[in-house]
Amino acid sequence: MTSTAIMTMTKMMEMLPETAQDQALEYLRNYIVEMQSEQRWDKLFSQTQEQLMAAARQARKEIAEGRAKPMDFDRL
């Protein structure tokens, strides 16, 4: 199934010289890879949001109780 957007993009690409088509295709490939990566991160983040919120609540509680210590970046 071809969407209207794909048909439009195909027509636009066909109007370009071949070298420009190659450049545009490379740009689109990179852009799509980035979009897919962002979608994966968004999905992973949404799947762990409850855990992140629980960790933040725990950190706030420890800070309020005086049990938290400043991070020693030299020990990482």
PyMOL commands that set and color helices and strands:
alter all, ss='L'
color gray80, all
select helices_A, chain A and resi 4-14+18-64+73-75
alter helices_A, ss='H'
color red, helices_A
deselect
rebuild
show_as cartoon
